[in-house]
Amino acid sequence: MCGIAALQVRNDALRPQLGTLLDGMLCEVIERGPDAAGVAVYDNPELNSAGVATLSLLGTDLGLEPTAIDTLLGEALPEGTAATVHELGSTTLVSAPIPVDLLATTLHQSYPALTITGRGEHVTVMKAVGNPRDVSTDHGLSTMTGSQAVSHTRMATESAVTATGSHPFAVSEDLCLVHNGSFSNHASVRRELKRLGVEFDSENDTEVGARFIAHRLQQGDTLESALEHLGETLDGFYTLVVTTADSMAVVRDPIACKPAIIAETDDYVAVASEFRALAHLPGIDDARLFEPEPGRVYTWKI
């Protein structure tokens, strides 16, 4: 049993409230997953900007110096620019005005012990072991602005209670996935993806789902078709929320074992494991409230 809370803002006037609203949602699903928590926030101008790659790294005190990173990047950095290193709660953010893959590859080759938990020009991923309320407070979620965000409270079942195994899983540029449930055939799907050259960071079954979606998107799928293929390939019971730089998607397994409820208004789309996580949202009395149908993929664009 895990908890999911996600919010996509349609009315730009609500962007300054994104963190406050999501923090309230997250705190209402703590009982579903008190072991660990994670959050991904999109388009926070203090953390991300267009044309600048940002990596979210697990932990702080990693010994990363901007000057050393500048040296590693060498001629890849445009003249007059530099890398930055910023600690946020239990997360370290490294940014540079270069392609995301180049920054990730360079850091991984030079610091192989680092764990990259998020990457992109639009998203910042923060996750840690501990009470979700503390994780949120340590990272300053309630003060954050942005276009959309997804959060997760974890009750570990398929792997150990570690920050690496916490959600969201963000395995490619600006792509995040959170999961309530489990995949029964994740080991066989993992082997097939490895055969195709896909690399993994953990033994978590949710990472298999995230890697599968990322692989399908690289093959030319839309987000909707990637999730449809996931439903044909991965067995189990699940509710998934997937976010990209400009989209959010929700899907449940074909017999809808895991709960989910959606609130849709002109101002926002919100998703949560329980209604009480939505009850405080503005305009909730007039929202269209519904449970996603089994096996159906729902998508929304920013």
C-alpha positions in Angstrom: 0.0 0.0 0.0 1.5 3.4 -1.1 0.1 6.8 -1.5 0.0 9.0 -4.6 -0.8 12.7 -4.9 -0.3 14.7 -8.2 -1.3 18.1 -9.4 -1.2 19.8 -12.8 -2.0 23.5 -12.9 -4.1 24.8 -15.8 -4.5 28.3 -14.5 -1.2 30.1 -14.3 -2.4 32.1 -11.4 -2.3 29.0 -9.3 1.4 28.3 -10.0 2.6 30.1 -6.9 0.3 27.8 -4.8 1.5 24.5 -6.4 3.8 23.6 -3.5 1.3 24.5 -0.8 -1.5 22.6 -2.4 0.6 19.5 -3.1 2.1 19.5 0.4 -1.5 19.4 1.8 -2.3 16.5 -0.6 0.8 14.6 0.3 0.2 14.9 4.0 -3.2 13.3 3.6 -1.7 10.0 2.3 1.1 9.5 4.8 -0.7 6.5 6.4 -0.5 4.7 3.1 3.3 4.9 3.0 5.2 6.1 6.1 8.5 4.6 5.2 9.8 7.1 2.6 8.6 9.8 0.2 9.5 11.6 -2.9 8.4 14.6 -5.0 9.0 15.9 -8.5 8.3 19.5 -9.2 8.2 21.0 -12.7 9.1 24.5 -13.9 10.1 26.0 -10.6 12.1 29.0 -11.8 14.4 28.8 -8.8 15.4 25.3 -9.6 15.1 24.9 -13.4 15.3 27.0 -16.5 15.1 26.3 -20.3 18.4 25.5 -21.8 20.0 24.4 -18.5 20.3 20.7 -17.6 19.7 19.9 -14.0 20.5 16.6 -12.3 19.0 15.6 -8.9 21.5 13.6 -7.0 20.7 11.4 -3.9 22.3 12.8 -0.8 24.4 15.8 0.2 28.1 16.3 1.1 29.0 14.6 -2.1 32.2 16.4 -2.6 31.2 18.1 -5.8 32.8 21.4 -6.6 31.6 23.6 -9.4 35.1 24.3 -10.5 35.9 20.6 -10.8 32.7 20.0 -12.8 33.6 22.9 -15.1 37.0 21.3 -15.7 35.3 17.9 -16.5 32.9 19.6 -18.9 35.7 21.5 -20.6 34.8 22.9 -24.0 31.2 21.7 -23.7 30.4 24.7 -21.5 29.5 27.9 -23.5 31.9 30.7 -22.9 31.2 32.7 -19.8 29.0 30.0 -18.2 29.7 27.6 -15.3 28.1 24.7 -13.5 26.3 25.2 -10.2 25.9 22.9 -7.2 23.1 23.4 -4.8 22.0 21.4 -1.8 18.3 21.2 -1.1 17.2 19.1 1.9 18.8 15.7 1.3 19.2 16.3 -2.4 22.1 17.8 -4.4 21.3 19.7 -7.6 23.9 20.1 -10.3 23.1 22.4 -13.2 24.9 23.4 -16.4 23.9 25.0 -19.7 24.6 21.9 -21.8 22.5 18.9 -23.0 21.1 16.8 -20.2 22.6 13.5 -21.4 26.1 15.1 -21.6 25.9 16.3 -18.0 24.6 13.0 -16.8 27.2 11.0 -18.7 30.1 13.2 -17.6 29.2 13.1 -13.9 28.5 9.3 -14.0 31.9 8.5 -15.6 33.8 10.7 -13.2 31.8 10.0 -10.0 30.3 6.5 -10.5 29.1 6.2 -6.9 26.6 9.1 -7.5 22.9 8.2 -7.8 21.0 10.3 -10.3 17.4 10.5 -9.2 16.1 13.0 -11.7 17.2 14.8 -14.9 15.9 17.4 -17.3 15.4 21.1 -18.0 12.0 21.2 -16.4 12.0 18.8 -13.4 13.6 18.6 -9.9 13.2 15.3 -8.1 13.6 15.1 -4.3 13.2 11.9 -2.3 14.4 10.4 1.0 13.7 7.8 3.7 11.6 9.0 6.6 8.2 10.4 7.4 6.8 12.0 4.3 5.9 15.2 6.3 9.6 15.5 7.2 10.7 14.9 3.7 8.4 17.6 2.4 9.5 20.1 5.1 13.2 19.4 4.6 12.9 20.2 0.9 10.7 23.2 1.3 7.9 21.9 -0.8 5.2 24.2 0.6 7.0 27.3 -0.8 7.6 26.0 -4.3 5.9 27.3 -7.4 5.6 25.4 -10.7 3.4 24.0 -13.4 2.8 20.4 -12.1 4.1 18.1 -9.5 3.8 14.4 -8.4 4.5 12.9 -5.0 4.5 9.5 -3.4 4.5 8.0 0.1 6.0 4.5 0.2 5.3 1.4 2.1 8.0 -0.9 0.9 7.0 -4.4 -0.3 9.2 -5.4 -3.3 12.5 -4.0 -2.1 14.3 -2.5 0.9 13.4 0.8 2.5 16.0 3.0 0.8 16.0 6.4 -0.8 17.1 4.7 -4.0 13.9 2.6 -4.0 11.7 5.5 -3.3 9.5 7.1 -5.9 9.3 9.0 -8.3 11.5 7.0 -10.6 12.9 9.5 -13.1 15.0 7.5 -15.6 15.1 9.8 -18.6 14.8 13.5 -19.4 11.8 15.1 -17.6 10.1 11.8 -17.2 8.8 10.6 -13.8 6.7 7.7 -12.6 5.0 6.9 -9.3 3.4 3.5 -8.6 1.0 2.0 -6.1 1.0 -1.7 -6.4 3.5 -4.3 -7.8 4.5 -5.9 -11.1 4.5 -9.7 -10.8 6.7 -10.3 -13.9 9.1 -7.5 -13.4 12.1 -9.8 -13.4 11.4 -11.2 -16.8 10.7 -7.8 -18.3 13.9 -6.5 -16.7 15.9 -9.3 -18.4 14.4 -8.4 -21.8 15.1 -4.7 -21.3 18.7 -5.5 -20.3 19.0 -7.6 -23.5 18.0 -4.4 -25.4 20.8 -2.4 -23.6 18.7 -0.7 -20.9 20.6 -0.2 -17.7 19.1 -0.2 -14.2 20.0 1.5 -10.9 18.0 -0.7 -8.4 16.1 -3.9 -8.0 12.8 -2.1 -7.5 9.9 -3.3 -9.7 8.7 0.2 -10.3 12.0 1.1 -12.0 11.2 -1.6 -14.5 7.9 0.2 -15.4 9.7 3.5 -15.7 12.5 2.0 -17.9 9.9 0.3 -20.0 8.0 3.6 -20.6 11.2 5.5 -21.3 12.3 2.8 -23.8 8.9 2.9 -25.6 9.1 6.7 -25.9 12.5 6.4 -27.4 11.0 4.0 -30.0 8.5 6.7 -31.0 5.5 5.9 -28.8 3.3 8.7 -27.4 2.9 8.7 -23.7 -0.5 7.1 -24.1 0.6 4.3 -26.4 3.6 3.6 -24.1 1.3 3.1 -21.2 -1.0 0.9 -23.4 2.0 -1.3 -24.2 3.0 -1.4 -20.6 -0.5 -2.8 -19.8 0.1 -5.5 -22.4 3.5 -6.4 -21.1 3.7 -6.0 -17.3 1.4 -8.1 -15.1 0.2 -7.1 -11.7 -2.0 -4.6 -9.9 -1.2 -0.9 -10.0 -2.1 2.7 -10.3 0.5 4.7 -12.1 0.9 8.4 -12.6 3.5 9.5 -15.2 4.6 13.0 -15.9 6.7 14.6 -18.6 7.7 18.1 -19.4 4.2 19.0 -20.7 2.0 16.1 -19.8 0.5 14.0 -17.0 -1.0 10.5 -17.4 -2.9 8.1 -15.1 -3.6 4.4 -15.7 -4.9 1.5 -13.5 -4.5 -2.2 -14.0 -7.3 -4.0 -16.0 -9.2 -5.0 -12.8 -8.5 -1.7 -10.9 -7.1 -3.3 -7.7 -5.5 -0.1 -6.5 -7.5 3.0 -5.6 -7.4 6.4 -7.4 -9.6 9.4 -7.7 -9.3 12.3 -10.1 -10.6 15.9 -9.7 -10.7 18.0 -12.9 -11.5 21.7 -13.1 -10.7 24.5 -15.5 -7.9 25.4 -13.1 -6.2 22.1 -12.4 -6.2 18.3 -12.6 -5.5 16.5 -9.4 -5.0 12.8 -8.7 -4.8 11.0 -5.4 -5.1 7.6 -3.8 -7.9 8.9 -1.5 -10.5 11.7 -1.8 -9.4 13.3 1.5 -6.1 14.4 -0.3 -8.3 16.4 -2.7 -10.8 17.8 -0.2 -8.9 21.0 0.6 -8.3 22.0 -3.1 -9.8 25.3 -4.3 -13.1 24.8 -6.2 -13.3 21.1 -5.3 -17.0 21.3 -4.7 -17.5 22.1 -8.4 -14.9 19.7 -9.7 -15.6 16.7 -11.9 -14.7 13.9 -9.6 -14.3 10.3 -10.9 -12.4 7.1 -10.5 -10.3 6.2 -13.6 -11.7 3.2 -15.4 -9.8 -0.1 -15.4 -7.1 -0.3 -18.0 -7.9 3.1 -19.5 -5.1 5.7 -20.0 -6.0 9.3 -19.2 -3.7 12.1 -20.3 -3.6 15.9 -19.8 -1.4 18.5 -21.3 -0.1 21.7 -19.6 
